C-alpha cells in the first residue's frame, strides 16, 4: 500500500494593504521607535523650514515697508541714506545668469565623466579618477575663489578675445578689453565647483543600472553607445536631474568664490564678458559686515527671494521626476 506524503500548502502571503497596515500600526517596540523617529524627523524638518520662512518674511516686510524704491526693479542698493533705496533686479539677474552658465557647462561634462568611469574606463583607471573627483568636492569654496582670482581671471583674456572676434555681433560676447571679472568667468568657476557633485551622484546612479538590461541590449546586437542610450540614460534620468539640482543649489547660493572673482556693480550688462553685476549671496557677504540694523533687514529681504527661488527650482525638479516615474528605476 503506497503512502504518499502531501506537502502542506505555503502560508498565504499578506496583501499590499495588509503590509501597509502592519507598517502603520507597528507592534514591535523597535518598529514603533523607528516609526516615531522617522515621523518626528520629517515633522521637525518641516517646522525648521516654516520657521526660516517666517523669520525671513517678518524681517523682509520691515525693510520693504521703509524702502523708497521698488524692491523688484530698482538698480541701486543704498540702505544707509536718509531715504533708503534698494532693489534686487541686478542681484536676481546675476544669480540666475551665472547659475545657468554653470549648469550649461557642468551638466554635460559631468554626465560624460560619469559614463566614462562606469562604462568605458578600466577599473585601475576609474578608481584614481573617482578619488580625485571626490577630493575636488571637498575643496572649500574660498580656495576655489582664490584660484579663480589668481589663476582663472588672468588666463581668460584669450577666450574673451576669441569670443569678441567671432561672436561680438551677438552683443552677448562683446568685450571692451576690461578685466575678466565678469559673469562668464563666474559661471565657469561655478561650473568647476559643481562638477564633482553632479559627477559623483550621476556615477552612483549609473552603477545601479540592472546588468541584465545591458546584457540583453548587447545580446540583441546593440553597440555600447546604443546600450547607454537605450538602457543606462533612461534608467538614470531622474538621478541625473537630482544631481543637477544639487549642483544648481550650490551655484545659486555660492558666496565667497563669487565675491572673490566678480567685480560687483548695480548695472545689468548685456554682455557676459564685461566686468560687473552681482548675486544675492555675494551681495549679502560683502555688505553684511558694514550694514546697520535696517541694512541687515534689507539683506534678509534679498535672502528671502533667494530662498523662494531655491524652493521653486526644487519644486520644478520634483515635478519633472514625478512625470518620469517610468525612468526612476523603481520598477526595474
C-alpha positions as CSV (number, residue, x, y, z in Angstrom):
1,X,0.0,0.0,0.0
2,X,1.5,3.3,-1.2
3,X,1.6,6.1,1.3
4,X,2.1,9.5,-0.4
5,X,3.3,12.5,1.6
6,X,1.4,15.6,0.9
7,X,3.3,18.8,1.0
8,X,1.5,21.4,3.1
9,X,0.4,24.5,1.1
10,X,2.6,27.6,1.6
11,X,1.2,30.1,4.0
12,X,-0.8,32.9,2.4
13,X,1.2,36.0,1.6
14,X,-0.1,39.3,3.0
15,X,-1.6,41.7,0.6
16,X,-0.2,45.1,0.0
17,X,-3.0,46.7,2.1
18,X,-2.2,44.3,5.0
19,X,1.5,45.2,4.7
20,X,0.7,48.9,4.8
21,X,-1.5,48.4,7.9
22,X,1.3,46.4,9.5
23,X,3.8,49.2,8.9
24,X,1.4,52.0,10.1
25,X,0.4,50.1,13.2
26,X,3.8,48.7,14.1
27,X,3.5,46.3,17.0
28,X,7.2,45.5,17.9
29,X,8.9,48.1,20.2
30,X,11.8,48.6,17.7
31,X,9.4,49.2,14.9
32,X,7.4,51.7,16.9
33,X,10.6,53.6,18.0
34,X,11.9,53.7,14.4
35,X,8.5,54.8,13.1
36,X,8.3,57.6,15.7
37,X,11.8,58.8,15.0
38,X,11.3,58.8,11.2
39,X,8.0,60.6,11.5
40,X,9.4,63.1,14.0
41,X,12.4,63.8,11.8
42,X,10.1,64.7,8.9
43,X,7.9,66.9,11.0
44,X,10.9,68.6,12.6
45,X,12.3,69.4,9.1
46,X,9.0,71.0,8.1
47,X,9.0,73.0,11.3
48,X,12.5,74.3,10.6
49,X,11.6,75.3,7.1
50,X,8.5,77.0,8.3
51,X,10.5,78.9,11.0
52,X,13.0,80.0,8.4
53,X,10.3,81.2,6.1
54,X,8.5,83.1,8.9
55,X,11.7,84.8,10.1
56,X,12.8,85.9,6.6
57,X,9.3,87.1,5.8
58,X,9.0,89.1,9.0
59,X,12.4,90.9,8.7
60,X,11.9,91.4,5.0
61,X,8.5,93.0,5.5
62,X,10.1,95.6,7.9
63,X,12.7,96.5,5.3
64,X,10.4,96.6,2.3
65,X,8.0,98.8,4.2
66,X,10.6,101.5,4.6
67,X,12.1,101.2,1.1
68,X,11.7,104.3,-1.0
69,X,12.3,102.4,-4.3
70,X,10.8,99.4,-6.0
71,X,12.1,96.3,-4.4
72,X,11.9,94.3,-7.6
73,X,13.1,96.8,-10.2
74,X,15.4,99.3,-8.6
75,X,19.0,99.3,-9.8
76,X,20.5,100.6,-6.6
77,X,21.5,99.5,-3.1
78,X,21.7,102.3,-0.6
79,X,20.3,101.4,2.8
80,X,22.4,103.9,4.8
81,X,20.9,107.1,3.4
82,X,18.1,109.3,4.9
83,X,15.8,107.8,2.2
84,X,16.9,104.2,1.9
85,X,16.6,102.7,-1.6
86,X,17.4,99.1,-2.6
87,X,16.3,96.6,-5.2
88,X,17.1,93.1,-6.3
89,X,16.9,93.4,-10.1
90,X,20.6,93.2,-10.7
91,X,21.1,90.5,-8.0
92,X,18.3,88.3,-9.4
93,X,19.7,88.7,-12.9
94,X,23.3,87.9,-11.9
95,X,22.3,84.9,-9.8
96,X,20.2,83.3,-12.5
97,X,22.5,84.0,-15.4
98,X,25.7,82.8,-13.6
99,X,23.8,79.6,-12.5
100,X,22.5,78.9,-16.0
101,X,26.1,79.3,-17.4
102,X,27.4,76.9,-14.8
103,X,24.7,74.3,-15.5
104,X,25.1,74.5,-19.2
105,X,28.8,73.8,-18.9
106,X,28.9,71.4,-15.9
107,X,26.0,69.0,-16.6
108,X,27.1,67.6,-20.0
109,X,30.7,67.3,-18.8
110,X,29.7,65.6,-15.5
111,X,27.4,63.1,-17.2
112,X,30.1,62.3,-19.8
113,X,32.7,61.7,-17.0
114,X,30.2,59.5,-15.0
115,X,29.6,57.4,-18.1
116,X,33.3,57.1,-18.8
117,X,34.0,56.0,-15.3
118,X,31.2,53.4,-15.2
119,X,31.2,52.0,-18.8
120,X,34.4,52.8,-20.6
121,X,37.4,53.3,-18.2
122,X,39.2,50.2,-16.9
123,X,39.0,49.7,-13.2
124,X,42.6,50.6,-12.5
125,X,41.9,54.0,-14.1
126,X,38.4,54.7,-12.9
127,X,39.4,54.3,-9.3
128,X,42.0,57.0,-9.1
129,X,39.9,59.4,-11.3
130,X,36.9,58.9,-9.0
131,X,39.1,59.5,-6.0
132,X,40.4,62.8,-7.4
133,X,36.8,63.9,-8.2
134,X,35.8,63.1,-4.6
135,X,38.7,65.4,-3.4
136,X,37.5,68.2,-5.6
137,X,34.1,68.0,-4.0
138,X,35.7,68.6,-0.6
139,X,37.7,71.7,-1.5
140,X,36.5,74.8,0.3
141,X,34.8,77.5,-1.7
142,X,37.3,80.1,-0.7
143,X,40.1,78.0,-2.2
144,X,38.2,78.0,-5.5
145,X,37.8,81.7,-5.2
146,X,41.5,82.4,-4.7
147,X,42.3,80.1,-7.5
148,X,39.8,81.8,-9.7
149,X,41.1,85.3,-8.9
150,X,44.8,84.5,-9.2
151,X,44.8,81.9,-12.0
152,X,41.5,81.8,-13.9
153,X,40.9,85.5,-14.3
154,X,44.3,86.4,-15.8
155,X,44.0,83.5,-18.3
156,X,40.5,84.3,-19.6
157,X,41.7,87.1,-21.9
158,X,42.4,84.7,-24.7
159,X,39.0,83.2,-24.6
160,X,37.3,86.6,-24.2
161,X,39.3,87.9,-27.2
162,X,38.3,84.9,-29.3
163,X,34.6,85.3,-28.4
164,X,34.8,89.0,-29.1
165,X,36.4,88.4,-32.5
166,X,33.8,85.9,-33.8
167,X,30.7,86.5,-31.8
168,X,30.7,90.2,-31.0
169,X,27.8,90.6,-33.3
170,X,25.5,88.9,-30.9
171,X,26.1,91.6,-28.2
172,X,26.3,88.9,-25.6
173,X,30.0,88.3,-26.2
174,X,31.2,91.8,-26.9
175,X,34.3,92.8,-24.9
176,X,35.7,96.2,-24.1
177,X,39.2,94.9,-23.1
178,X,38.4,95.2,-19.3
179,X,39.4,92.8,-16.6
180,X,37.8,89.3,-16.9
181,X,35.9,89.7,-13.7
182,X,32.5,89.1,-15.4
183,X,29.5,86.9,-15.3
184,X,31.0,84.4,-17.8
185,X,34.1,84.0,-15.5
186,X,31.8,83.5,-12.5
187,X,29.8,80.9,-14.4
188,X,32.9,79.0,-15.4
189,X,34.2,79.0,-11.9
190,X,30.8,77.8,-10.6
191,X,30.7,75.0,-13.2
192,X,34.1,73.8,-11.9
193,X,32.8,73.8,-8.3
194,X,29.6,71.9,-9.0
195,X,31.1,69.5,-11.4
196,X,32.3,67.0,-8.7
197,X,28.8,66.9,-7.1
198,X,27.0,66.1,-10.3
199,X,29.6,63.6,-11.4
200,X,29.6,61.7,-8.1
201,X,25.8,61.4,-7.9
202,X,25.4,60.5,-11.6
203,X,28.2,57.9,-11.3
204,X,26.5,56.1,-8.4
205,X,23.1,56.2,-10.3
206,X,24.7,54.7,-13.5
207,X,26.2,51.9,-11.4
208,X,22.7,50.9,-10.3
209,X,21.5,50.1,-13.8
210,X,20.5,46.4,-13.8
211,X,23.2,44.4,-15.5
212,X,20.5,42.2,-17.2
213,X,19.2,45.2,-19.1
214,X,22.7,46.0,-20.6
215,X,23.4,42.3,-21.4
216,X,20.0,42.0,-23.1
217,X,20.8,45.0,-25.3
218,X,24.2,43.6,-26.2
219,X,22.7,40.2,-27.0
220,X,20.4,41.9,-29.5
221,X,23.4,43.4,-31.3
222,X,23.4,46.9,-29.8
223,X,26.7,48.9,-29.7
224,X,28.0,50.2,-26.4
225,X,26.6,53.7,-27.2
226,X,23.2,52.2,-28.0
227,X,23.3,50.4,-24.7
228,X,23.9,53.6,-22.9
229,X,21.3,55.5,-24.9
230,X,18.6,52.8,-24.5
231,X,19.3,51.3,-21.1
232,X,21.6,53.5,-19.0
233,X,20.4,57.0,-19.6
234,X,16.7,56.3,-19.3
235,X,17.2,54.4,-16.1
236,X,19.4,57.2,-14.6
237,X,17.5,60.2,-15.9
238,X,15.8,61.1,-12.6
239,X,19.1,60.6,-10.8
240,X,20.9,62.9,-13.2
241,X,18.1,65.5,-12.6
242,X,18.5,65.2,-8.9
243,X,22.3,65.5,-9.2
244,X,21.8,68.6,-11.3
245,X,19.5,70.2,-8.8
246,X,22.1,69.6,-6.0
247,X,24.7,71.3,-8.2
248,X,22.3,74.2,-9.0
249,X,21.6,74.7,-5.3
250,X,25.3,75.2,-4.7
251,X,25.6,77.5,-7.7
252,X,22.7,79.7,-6.6
253,X,24.0,80.1,-3.0
254,X,27.7,80.3,-3.6
255,X,29.2,83.2,-1.8
256,X,33.0,83.5,-1.3
257,X,34.1,82.3,-4.6
258,X,31.8,84.7,-6.4
259,X,32.8,87.6,-4.1
260,X,36.5,86.9,-4.8
261,X,36.2,86.8,-8.6
262,X,33.4,89.2,-9.5
263,X,33.8,92.9,-9.8
264,X,30.4,94.0,-8.5
265,X,28.2,96.9,-9.5
266,X,24.5,97.5,-9.7
267,X,24.1,97.5,-13.5
268,X,22.7,94.8,-15.8
269,X,25.3,94.4,-18.6
270,X,24.1,93.0,-21.9
271,X,27.5,91.4,-22.5
272,X,28.6,88.4,-20.4
273,X,32.3,89.5,-20.8
274,X,32.3,93.0,-19.4
275,X,33.0,93.2,-15.6
276,X,30.2,93.9,-13.3
277,X,27.0,92.5,-11.9
278,X,26.2,90.8,-8.6
279,X,24.4,87.9,-7.0
280,X,22.3,87.5,-3.9
281,X,24.9,85.6,-1.9
282,X,27.8,87.8,-3.0
283,X,25.9,91.0,-2.1
284,X,25.0,89.6,1.4
285,X,28.5,88.6,2.1
286,X,30.1,91.9,1.0
287,X,27.6,94.2,2.7
288,X,26.6,92.4,5.9
289,X,29.6,93.4,8.0
290,X,29.1,97.2,7.4
291,X,25.3,97.2,7.4
292,X,23.2,98.7,10.2
293,X,20.0,97.0,11.5
294,X,17.9,98.3,8.6
295,X,20.6,97.3,6.1
296,X,20.7,93.8,7.5
297,X,16.9,93.6,7.2
298,X,17.3,94.6,3.5
299,X,19.8,91.9,3.0
300,X,17.5,89.4,4.7
301,X,14.8,90.5,2.2
302,X,17.1,89.6,-0.7
303,X,17.8,86.3,1.1
304,X,14.1,85.7,1.1
305,X,14.0,86.0,-2.7
306,X,16.9,83.5,-3.0
307,X,15.0,81.2,-0.6
308,X,11.9,81.3,-2.8
309,X,13.9,80.8,-6.0
310,X,15.5,77.7,-4.4
311,X,12.1,76.3,-3.4
312,X,10.8,76.9,-6.9
313,X,13.8,75.2,-8.5
314,X,13.4,72.1,-6.2
315,X,9.7,72.0,-6.8
316,X,10.2,72.1,-10.6
317,X,12.7,69.2,-10.3
318,X,10.3,67.2,-8.3
319,X,7.6,67.7,-10.9
320,X,10.0,66.6,-13.7
321,X,10.9,63.5,-11.8
322,X,7.3,62.7,-11.0
323,X,6.4,62.9,-14.7
324,X,9.3,60.5,-15.4
325,X,8.5,57.7,-12.9
326,X,8.9,55.1,-15.6
327,X,12.6,56.1,-15.7
328,X,13.2,56.3,-12.0
329,X,14.4,52.7,-11.6
330,X,11.8,51.8,-9.0
331,X,10.2,49.3,-11.3
332,X,13.4,47.9,-12.9
